[in-house]
Amino acid sequence: MRIATGAGAIALAMVACATPATAAAPASRTSGDICLWSGRDYSGASWCWSPDHGYVDVPPALHDNVGSFIAHADGCFINWISVPDRKETRVVRDGDYRRVYKDDFGGKIDAVAPNC
């Protein structure tokens, strides 16, 4: 009887582990950050930015390659068309997130800043 119960518990645990994760946005690494991922659904290479950092070019793995993001701070995503006088921007507000962003502005992001 104990073997059957143990086997049932193991099978249940395996099913629970195989269940896909929910699509809810994950918490950023630090409250007050905007976190970017290279893949959809908060997967792949990641990096977090804080408004205290000021203007920052995104790391090479995320340059024109942001697949998803979550914001726990206000900021601005920047696409440089011609440095330093032509840029395209997107305002980001605390609470914003996108599970799929690469097909949108995520495929253009070059930098993050506190303001547009």
C-alpha positions as CSV (number, residue, x, y, z in Angstrom):
1,M,0.0,0.0,0.0
2,R,2.8,2.4,0.8
3,I,4.5,1.8,-2.5
4,A,1.2,2.6,-4.4
5,T,0.7,5.7,-2.4
6,G,4.3,6.8,-3.0
7,A,4.0,6.1,-6.7
8,G,0.8,8.2,-6.8
9,A,2.4,11.1,-5.1
10,I,5.3,11.0,-7.5
11,A,3.0,10.9,-10.5
12,L,1.0,13.8,-9.2
13,A,4.2,15.8,-8.6
14,M,5.3,15.1,-12.2
15,V,2.0,16.3,-13.6
16,A,2.3,19.5,-11.5
17,C,5.8,20.1,-12.8
18,A,4.7,19.5,-16.4
19,T,1.8,22.0,-16.2
20,P,2.7,25.3,-18.1
21,A,3.4,28.3,-16.0
22,T,0.7,31.0,-15.9
23,A,1.0,33.9,-18.2
24,A,1.0,36.5,-15.5
25,A,3.8,39.0,-15.5
26,P,6.6,38.1,-13.1
27,A,7.9,40.5,-10.5
28,S,10.9,42.4,-11.6
29,R,14.2,41.7,-9.8
30,T,14.0,44.9,-7.8
31,S,11.0,47.1,-7.2
32,G,11.5,50.3,-9.1
33,D,13.1,48.6,-12.1
34,I,12.1,48.1,-15.7
35,C,13.2,44.6,-16.7
36,L,13.6,43.4,-20.3
37,W,13.9,39.9,-21.7
38,S,15.0,38.7,-25.2
39,G,12.3,36.1,-25.4
40,R,8.5,36.1,-25.2
41,D,6.9,35.4,-21.8
42,Y,9.9,36.7,-19.8
43,S,12.4,34.2,-21.1
44,G,15.9,34.4,-22.5
45,A,18.6,36.9,-21.7
46,S,17.4,39.6,-19.2
47,W,18.5,42.9,-17.9
48,C,16.9,45.4,-15.5
49,W,17.2,49.2,-15.5
50,S,16.4,51.8,-12.8
51,P,15.6,55.5,-13.4
52,D,18.6,56.2,-11.1
53,H,20.9,54.9,-13.8
54,G,19.8,57.7,-16.2
55,Y,20.2,57.1,-20.0
56,V,21.6,53.7,-20.7
57,D,22.1,51.8,-24.0
58,V,20.6,48.3,-23.7
59,P,23.1,45.4,-23.6
60,P,23.9,43.8,-27.0
61,A,21.7,40.7,-26.3
62,L,18.7,43.0,-26.1
63,H,19.6,45.6,-28.7
64,D,16.6,45.6,-31.2
65,N,15.7,42.3,-29.5
66,V,13.3,42.9,-26.5
67,G,10.8,40.0,-26.6
68,S,9.0,41.0,-23.3
69,F,9.2,43.5,-20.5
70,I,7.7,44.5,-17.2
71,A,7.9,48.0,-15.6
72,H,7.9,48.8,-11.9
73,A,9.0,52.4,-12.7
74,D,8.3,55.1,-15.3
75,G,10.8,55.4,-18.2
76,C,11.2,55.7,-21.9
77,F,12.3,53.2,-24.6
78,I,14.4,54.8,-27.4
79,N,15.0,53.8,-31.0
80,W,17.8,55.9,-32.5
81,I,17.1,56.6,-36.2
82,S,20.0,59.1,-36.5
83,V,22.1,59.8,-33.4
84,P,21.8,62.4,-31.9
85,D,19.0,64.2,-33.5
86,R,16.4,61.7,-34.7
87,K,14.8,59.2,-32.4
88,E,11.5,57.3,-31.9
89,T,10.3,56.8,-28.3
90,R,7.8,55.0,-26.3
91,V,6.7,56.1,-22.8
92,V,6.7,53.3,-20.3
93,R,4.7,53.7,-17.0
94,D,4.9,51.8,-13.8
95,G,2.7,48.7,-14.1
96,D,3.1,48.4,-17.9
97,Y,4.1,45.0,-19.2
98,R,4.1,43.0,-22.5
99,R,4.5,39.3,-22.8
100,V,5.1,39.6,-26.5
101,Y,6.9,42.8,-27.6
102,K,9.5,41.9,-30.3
103,D,7.0,42.3,-33.2
104,D,6.2,45.7,-31.9
105,F,8.6,48.4,-30.6
106,G,10.7,45.7,-28.8
107,G,12.4,44.9,-32.1
108,K,13.7,48.5,-32.2
109,I,14.9,49.4,-28.7
110,D,18.4,50.8,-28.4
111,A,18.3,52.5,-25.1
112,V,16.2,53.2,-21.9
113,A,16.0,56.6,-20.2
114,P,14.0,58.2,-17.4
115,N,12.2,60.6,-19.8
116,C,11.4,60.8,-23.5
